[in-house]
Amino acid sequence: MAAQSIDADSAWQLILAAVNRESVTLPLPGTSQPALTLAGEARWSLHLPATADAQSLFSLFLPLCRPLPNGRSHQVIGQLGQSLDGRIATVTGASKFINGDDGITHLHRLRAVSDAVIVGAGTACEDNPRLTVRRASGPNPVRVVIDPHRRVPDGHHLFTDGQAPTLRLVAGEDTGEHRARLPETGVLELPCLGPEGSRAEPAHIIAILEGLGLRRLFVEGGGLTVSSFMNAGLLNRLHVMVAPMIIGSGRPAFALPEIENLAEAWRPEAQCISLGSDMLFDLDLDRV
Ligand SMILES: NC(=O)c1ccc[n+]([C@@H]2O[C@H](COP(=O)([O-])OP(=O)(O)OC[C@H]3O[C@@H](n4cnc5c(N)ncnc54)[C@H](OP(=O)(O)O)[C@@H]3O)[C@@H](O)[C@H]2O)c1
């Protein structure tokens, strides 16, 4: 019998099977042959040789899938897809597409291992995204749009396509009344962001989502929203996908407070992986 090995497709099936699993040995999909053992404290080992692509998938995604470490009630991942000069869109907001095919597949995989995907109103307005998982297998996350002024058009996909539930977080005091009503599809509007014109604390947004049972959170964009979670110290990991493209002007990826000394800059532990079309920086913001 030919020796079996783990390719990227099998690795992805194993990763989906690993979500929230603690100590278990998982077989190679379609066989009974042990392939992946998950042990405590985020350790894992392979029983079969794996292709380079499969190894990359394991090292990027297994840390995101494992049971949340002791005492942590949620995990927040951010992503930004940027040009070499750190832009996520042109001045007019055009961002389709900065990243190549492999980068977009990576984005869909991040959605598939998350309970909820969060975008700001700017992204929802300009991109009219669906935020579903289409380029990989896996479940659609709950879609969350932070839309204090209700400026995202009602006809946009998030509110009309029925592919997954959408939470629209708008200005207003949180009465807690709606919490039990996360629909299977359709839109739930939650007034919870405080008075119109004020900025909601990202920690408050996380608490609202946690109250609905959403604990693995993926902040997909745009730059203002990702930066606000990062600046509040609430991102555990950040995936920055860099495309070999120079735009030369446009919307910045990061909007953080000014610093004078480089010692104050973020310099997290990082792994750098070529996705093919894009270079991915996987930043561990718990270890800055
Ligand atoms: N390349 C990529 O990876 C990527 C990913 C996503 C989006 N994009 C691009 O990025 C651009 C949009 O990004 P952006 O940075 O301008 O905007 P954004 O982050 O999508 O949205 C920002 C807006 O969301 C609302 N918001 C976010 N956090 C809030 C909070 N804590 N409290 C209250 N309101 C909050 C506010 O809406 P109000 O303004 O109504 O108060 C805020 O102005 C688009 O051009 C899109 O195409 C690129």
The ligand as an SDF file (V2000), in Angstrom:
LIG
                    3D

 48 52  0  0  0  0  0  0  0  0999 V2000
   -7.9230   45.2470    2.4250 N   0  0  0  0  0  0  0  0  0  0  0  0
   -8.6300   44.8250    3.4690 C   0  0  0  0  0  0  0  0  0  0  0  0
   -8.2420   43.9100    4.1970 O   0  0  0  0  0  0  0  0  0  0  0  0
   -9.9030   45.5030    3.7680 C   0  0  0  0  0  0  0  0  0  0  0  0
  -10.7810   44.8990    4.6910 C   0  0  0  0  0  0  0  0  0  0  0  0
  -11.9770   45.5570    4.9650 C   0  0  0  0  0  0  0  0  0  0  0  0
  -12.2530   46.7670    4.3610 C   0  0  0  0  0  0  0  0  0  0  0  0
  -11.3800   47.3020    3.4860 N   0  0  0  0  0  0  0  0  0  0  0  0
  -11.6230   48.6330    2.9010 C   0  0  0  0  0  0  0  0  0  0  0  0
  -11.5170   49.5310    3.9720 O   0  0  0  0  0  0  0  0  0  0  0  0
  -12.3770   50.6520    3.7460 C   0  0  0  0  0  0  0  0  0  0  0  0
  -13.2270   50.8640    4.9780 C   0  0  0  0  0  0  0  0  0  0  0  0
  -12.3760   50.9030    6.1040 O   0  0  0  0  0  0  0  0  0  0  0  0
  -12.3990   52.0860    7.1300 P   0  0  0  0  0  0  0  0  0  0  0  0
  -11.2220   51.8990    7.9990 O   0  0  0  0  0  0  0  0  0  0  0  0
  -12.5480   53.3710    6.3760 O   0  0  0  0  0  0  0  0  0  0  0  0
  -13.7830   51.8680    7.9140 O   0  0  0  0  0  0  0  0  0  0  0  0
  -14.3570   50.6340    8.7530 P   0  0  0  0  0  0  0  0  0  0  0  0
  -13.3780   50.2250    9.8000 O   0  0  0  0  0  0  0  0  0  0  0  0
  -14.8810   49.5990    7.8670 O   0  0  0  0  0  0  0  0  0  0  0  0
  -15.6340   51.3250    9.4280 O   0  0  0  0  0  0  0  0  0  0  0  0
  -15.4370   52.3450   10.3640 C   0  0  0  0  0  0  0  0  0  0  0  0
  -16.7820   52.7950   10.8600 C   0  0  0  0  0  0  0  0  0  0  0  0
  -17.4460   51.7250   11.5610 O   0  0  0  0  0  0  0  0  0  0  0  0
  -18.1320   52.2490   12.6880 C   0  0  0  0  0  0  0  0  0  0  0  0
  -17.4240   51.7970   13.9050 N   0  0  0  0  0  0  0  0  0  0  0  0
  -16.3570   50.9650   13.9610 C   0  0  0  0  0  0  0  0  0  0  0  0
  -16.0100   50.7660   15.2510 N   0  0  0  0  0  0  0  0  0  0  0  0
  -16.8530   51.4940   16.0000 C   0  0  0  0  0  0  0  0  0  0  0  0
  -16.9960   51.7100   17.4080 C   0  0  0  0  0  0  0  0  0  0  0  0
  -16.1780   51.1240   18.2920 N   0  0  0  0  0  0  0  0  0  0  0  0
  -17.9820   52.5180   17.8440 N   0  0  0  0  0  0  0  0  0  0  0  0
  -18.8110   53.1330   16.9770 C   0  0  0  0  0  0  0  0  0  0  0  0
  -18.7070   52.9740   15.6190 N   0  0  0  0  0  0  0  0  0  0  0  0
  -17.7480   52.1620   15.1580 C   0  0  0  0  0  0  0  0  0  0  0  0
  -18.0540   53.7650   12.5460 C   0  0  0  0  0  0  0  0  0  0  0  0
  -19.1460   54.0980   11.7220 O   0  0  0  0  0  0  0  0  0  0  0  0
  -19.6800   55.6240   11.5590 P   0  0  0  0  0  0  0  0  0  0  0  0
  -18.6820   56.2670   10.6470 O   0  0  0  0  0  0  0  0  0  0  0  0
  -21.0260   55.4760   10.9360 O   0  0  0  0  0  0  0  0  0  0  0  0
  -19.6890   56.2400   12.9290 O   0  0  0  0  0  0  0  0  0  0  0  0
  -16.7080   53.9270   11.8500 C   0  0  0  0  0  0  0  0  0  0  0  0
  -16.5000   55.1530   11.2240 O   0  0  0  0  0  0  0  0  0  0  0  0
  -13.2220   50.3150    2.5360 C   0  0  0  0  0  0  0  0  0  0  0  0
  -12.7000   51.0350    1.4490 O   0  0  0  0  0  0  0  0  0  0  0  0
  -12.9960   48.8280    2.3400 C   0  0  0  0  0  0  0  0  0  0  0  0
  -13.0290   48.5130    0.9670 O   0  0  0  0  0  0  0  0  0  0  0  0
  -10.2060   46.7040    3.1790 C   0  0  0  0  0  0  0  0  0  0  0  0
  1  2  1  0
  2  3  2  0
  2  4  1  0
  4  5  1  0
  4 48  2  0
  5  6  2  0
  6  7  1  0
  7  8  2  0
  8  9  1  0
  8 48  1  0
  9 10  1  0
  9 46  1  0
 10 11  1  0
 11 12  1  0
 11 44  1  0
 12 13  1  0
 13 14  1  0
 14 15  2  0
 14 16  1  0
 14 17  1  0
 17 18  1  0
 18 19  2  0
 18 20  1  0
 18 21  1  0
 21 22  1  0
 22 23  1  0
 23 24  1  0
 23 42  1  0
 24 25  1  0
 25 26  1  0
 25 36  1  0
 26 27  1  0
 26 35  1  0
 27 28  2  0
 28 29  1  0
 29 30  1  0
 29 35  2  0
 30 31  1  0
 30 32  2  0
 32 33  1  0
 33 34  2  0
 34 35  1  0
 36 37  1  0
 36 42  1  0
 37 38  1  0
 38 39  2  0
 38 40  1  0
 38 41  1  0
 42 43  1  0
 44 45  1  0
 44 46  1  0
 46 47  1  0
M  CHG  2   8   1  16  -1
M  END
$$$$
